Amino acid sequence: MTKLVPNLTAHWDETDSYTIAGYQRHGGYSAVKKSFELGPDAVIAEVKESGLRGRGGAGFPTGMKWGFVPQGDGKPHYLVVNADESEPGACKDIPLMMANPHSLVEGVIIAAYAIRANQAFIYIRGETPHPIRRVRQAVADAYAAKLLGKNILGSGFDLEVVVHSGAGAYICGEETALLDSLEGRRGQPRLKPPFPAVAGLYASPTVVNNVETIASVPAVINNGAAWYKSFGTEKSPGIKLFAVSGDVKRPGIFEAPLGITMRELIDYAGGMVSERPVKFFVPGGSSVPLLTPEHLDVPLTYEDMAAHGTMLGTGTPMVFDTSRSVTQAVVRWIEFYKHESCGKCTPCREGTYFMVDILKRLEKGKGQISDLDLLVDISAQISGRSFCALGDAAATPVPAALKYFREEFETKLVGVK
Amino acid sequence: MAITETTKSELRELISRYPEPRSALLPMLHLVQSVEGYVTQEGIDVCAQEVGLTTAEVSAVASFYTMFKRYPVGKHHVGVCVNSLCALKGGDSIWRRITNELGIGHDETSADGQITLERIECQAACTHAPVMTVNWEFMDDMDEAKAVTLISNLRSNKEVKSTRGPKVRTFKDVSRTIAGFDDGLVDEPGIDEAMLAGLKAAKQAGS
């Protein structure tokens, strides 16, 4: 059985885990000092060496992303933390900001130092006032402790941090839409290239990283890349927050090495809530294809998930037992994408609309057999033809559901029952 | 309530936090919403003046984001998550029950002006499904009975406490918090069993 490794969550059971005193009691902010001794290039090298990959869903290597920022270009650089957690199923960054916001702030200082940014933003989802309070306080306390502002700890490095609230748009989790939103515009994605590392916020070099990614950096610096790589697999090194929800006895946050299996996570979550077994699960948020009980022992890594036609995504599995309807789950996910489509490109805007119409017809028992092929066809028309990843995400639930549960869809056709 | 000089100076304070004025626009819209209960034409006009945009440009931004309301919101904004997981775990039945109870539907306000209902999307609290929100504060692990009590308490101005957060205030109050003004409530409890599930399991297993 893979062992859990509480790292970011290690002190959440202490009543002051979210305060600067609580954080510093366990060595908090020592990684900032160490980073200043190493120098920015060595920090990037260490993060590269650790193999840390983006925890927001895409899994892009973090050190490599930082390395793309041109140096000595004379332009201001920006670090933007994507704290707009809104993916259905994802619920790890919000708890992290509530319980351990200083790990994020410390990670921000180190990352900004590494990419030579003197201004950082934490873009937090607007609908989450309590995490906003906690992160704002953490930033204020870091300023008071001279860990932010001018000449941090006598290093000569200056950093200003602004905590920014979004306003209810899932699309702003897409990094270029987030940047447009942070510039005070409608949150619509930008054409890439140029990538944010070259022309991001205010057309300047910008790194956008997920909360968990940035919060993982202090431990990598403190304990070293070799320590971090001692967890997980070669291609998916390290530790991850797994938020397990759905029909398990004790849904919650489980911090474990990558490579833990769904069966093990369900076990840690106390097993299934009833005697009913797993019918399907979604390993990384609704934007990744679902899996079935035959996949319970597949390691939760980037590469193993890809080998089984899905993705690790946000690493926040939703588990559904045999009492649940896959068609009902799918229609709500597609309704979500329809609502959250920004409208910029036709395949996503119109395609999600068509799919909802057809799925609702099926739910009413008025579907035709041709509707099932039409759903697959529309998904294929959206996927890869949309402006950004939201469209691709909208195209994932239906084909996977039809692949494993076509018979359930067929019970929804006219004349059946 | 009109937008006063005090609010205008707070809007300028928000602008001063950013390298470019326009970046403050979302927080500014939250702030004008906190004053008037929704984003009024006056709110749009004032934001446009302060940032140096046209009212059309500001309207275009305000209308893009679900949190900005272009009609009066009740004293409390109540959300019911109806995304897949919450819906199947009871969100749908909660929604049916309280819409019946209140006699209103999505984006509508009760006749007493106490409650505006909204079918909301995933709130990043799936480990606490089914989830509701009151003025965006978490109301976790709900069921029909709890939802009915919640609605009744809100309507009769009884004290209601978020399961991970402070005592419930008003939609206007929380809009101000979201805009980026401290409310002194940071120390209200925010950690619960589900957030500690893994740590507990690890300690039991001796890792």
Interface residues (C-beta under 8 A of the other chain):
Chain A: K3 L4 V5 P6 T9 A10 W12 D13 S17 Y18 P76 E85 S86 E87 P88 G89 A90 C91 D93 I94 P95 M98 A99 Q119 R125 G126 E127 T128 P129 H130 P131 I132 R133 R134 R136 Q137 A140 V162 V163 H164 S165 G166 A167 G168 A169 Y170 S181 L182 E183 G184 R185 R186 G187 Y202 F242 A243 V244 S245 G246 D247 R250 P251 G252 I253 F254 E255 A256 Y268 A269 S286 T316 M318 F320 R324 S325 Q328 A329 V330 R332 W333 F336 H339 E340 C342
Chain B: R17 Y18 P19 E20 R22 S23 A24 L25 L26 P27 L29 H30 V51 A60 V61 F64 Y65 T66 M67 F68 V82 N83 S84 L85 A87 L88 K89 I120 E121 C122 Q123 A124 A125 C126 T127 H128 A129 T133 N135 W136 E137 F138 S162 R164 G165 P166 V174 T177 I178 A179 G180 D182 D183 L185 V186 E188 G190 I191 E193 A194 M195 L196 A197 G198 L199 K200 A201 A202 A205 S207
